[in-house]
Amino acid sequence: MSAPFRGGPVSPARPTPTPPEPPLTPAERWRDLQATLRLVWTASPRHALTFAATSLLGSALPAANLLVGKHLLDAVAQAAQGQVTYRALLGLLAAQVGLVILGSLLGTVQNAAQQLLGDSLQHTVSRRILDKATTLSVEAFENADTYDRLQQAYREVGSRPLGVATQLVSLAGAVVTLGSVGALMTQLGVWVLPLVVLASVPGVIISNRFGVEGYRMLRRQTHDARVQNYLGSLLTSDTLVKEVRLFGFEPYLLDRWRTYYLGFRTQLETLVRQRSAWNFGASLLSALLIGVASALILRRAAAGQISVGDFSVFVLGIAQVQATVSGLLTGVSGIYQNLLYMRNLYAFLELPGRDLDAGDTWEGRIETIEFRDVAFRYPLTERDVLRGVNFTVRRGESLALVGENGAGKTTVVKLLTLLFQPTGGQILLNGQDAARFSPRSVQREMSIIFQDFGQYQMTARDNVALAESGRLNDDAGVQRAVASAGAGFVDSLPGGLDTPLGRLFQGGRQLSGGQWQRLALARLYFRNASVLVFDEPTAALDARAEFETIQALRAEAAGRITLIISHRFSTVRLADTIVMLEGGQITESGSHDALMARRGRYAQLYELQASGYAPSGGAGSH
Ligand SMILES: Nc1ncnc2c1ncn2[C@@H]1O[C@H](COP(=O)(O)OP(=O)(O)OP(=O)(O)O)[C@@H](O)[C@H]1O
């Protein structure tokens, strides 16, 4: 089993690589686009509307600027010949200044709306991801693919949906700009606009193609990047620093970390080299086409067919059209790319959740639990880790599971607490199939301390009362649970129950392993459950604490079903029934005395452990 959960952001590396993405059909892309727009709209209708309106209005400004600029230039040229008054020139200047002011006003409102819309979107999407995560089964978290999707979705929440929205709006804006500026340029000759437009296309196609390549590269690297992050987190972890220093495996970790980096670097270099070469070719082609258009315009100028103002429309128009066409095409490819990222989010949101409230609601106490021929196989694995497991435990009884590492004890607990469903056989609660009932309603009757129990970087009170968050202020209940768990040390903490614990946040007090375990026990006792499950409840406790814990456990166990997993036979022997698991099957069961009398595997292991305490190394008696 893994080490206790320490709240680190990166879970241990899992070997399954991310499968290649399936290509999206146009219909799927269309569906994702609609879903994204709906998302943007629901995040903040007011800001979405303001953003779209100001962007579209702003898109008509370049043509208006060109037109006023042309008239101004022509007027200046005519003024030289005394044909235009100063007043008329001032009128044109006023129009130009007016346009500048309007542009800056629209830009300011647009920026503000975009920023607020982005923030609302980030909140909405994060919330959806977190909501989804709460409905995923525990199994889903043990699957590398799901975990990758969760990470990818979370990483992209800030930028991608807003990216689609802004690009779509700029696309519409680009059509407005191109139409209006294009109409002005067409007056200079029908070939001008097509040549200028054509000059912008190759560069955009190339940036589009390499954008998609870049996305594919990142996606291919997801799994390795996670491993690399994990390696980095080992070197920066507060809880692991002692072990890392002592064993001195920093160079090994750094070396592996760097090997991953070098792999990414090689891929990036190839991509950058290819993109640069193609970009250079595209800009040569573009310069050639602009050169041809300019030569044609100059021929008309030489023939006296166009004014200075017309020529300014051509020169400034080129830049405008190129920027707009490139905006238009990158907008299309940007939407395409952002939708690829959005697919990660949707793929995560579409993962089948397990409705923990589905099924009949369990009411009342659990009086008996029966495993009937239960088998279990973890997803994506090839062998059953439990086979033909049969046992019954009744109210007031305690059952201990023993067995060597990997025998399947924790798996029995995961099934009993309905975190997983058996792949064969049945679990009966009060004689009824547990599968009929909503897991959440059954789980309300259970309380547990896992081997890898949580150490919550919150207050001591939170650490206890999280077991029933509706009773966070039940001081008497918390005190009772703390007393049962022998966690009286909390009273000597500077802020008592309200002392923040852990090292992660300012002012937090770090506890010892045994103190954390006692708090986890208090959490277990805080919930008034009919089934108490102890998975290695005394592993981190000293001998006296173990004794006290067992005494408390016996007192709390009255009138309940108790299930204990422990490698300590001093704990196990007190159970009414002991079940010996070997390779996923029950090989012996009975009371301690019965099993000792049988002189089978249990007796062997018991004596092996007891011999460790005997002064002469001989077998101890029970
Ligand atoms: N998430 C998982 N996916 C696949 N196999 C798993 C998973 N968790 C456990 N196993 C496998 O199931 C078997 C039983 O594991 P389990 O954790 O139930 O053993 P255990 O008896 O509790 O061991 P320990 O005493 O070491 O805690 C082991 O072979 C283990 O490798």
The ligand as a Gaussian input file, in Angstrom:
#p B3LYP/6-31G(d) Opt

LIG

0 1
 N       -5.831000       0.172000      -7.579000
 C       -5.362000      -1.035000      -7.848000
 N       -5.282000      -1.460000      -9.118000
 C       -4.794000      -2.691000      -9.399000
 N       -4.386000      -3.565000      -8.476000
 C       -4.441000      -3.199000      -7.185000
 C       -4.918000      -1.918000      -6.802000
 N       -4.863000      -1.839000      -5.455000
 C       -4.381000      -3.012000      -5.021000
 N       -4.126000      -3.827000      -6.059000
 C       -3.615000      -5.208000      -5.978000
 O       -4.562000      -5.974000      -5.255000
 C       -3.916000      -6.888000      -4.398000
 C       -4.467000      -6.747000      -2.988000
 O       -4.114000      -5.480000      -2.499000
 P       -4.580000      -4.957000      -1.076000
 O       -4.188000      -3.512000      -0.971000
 O       -6.009000      -5.291000      -0.873000
 O       -3.665000      -5.820000      -0.124000
 P       -3.486000      -5.783000       1.450000
 O       -3.730000      -7.162000       1.931000
 O       -4.330000      -4.689000       2.040000
 O       -1.954000      -5.435000       1.559000
 P       -1.122000      -4.633000       2.689000
 O       -1.017000      -5.510000       3.872000
 O        0.195000      -4.444000       2.044000
 O       -1.846000      -3.359000       2.956000
 C       -2.430000      -6.629000      -4.515000
 O       -1.904000      -7.605000      -5.372000
 C       -2.336000      -5.278000      -5.167000
 O       -1.231000      -5.233000      -6.029000

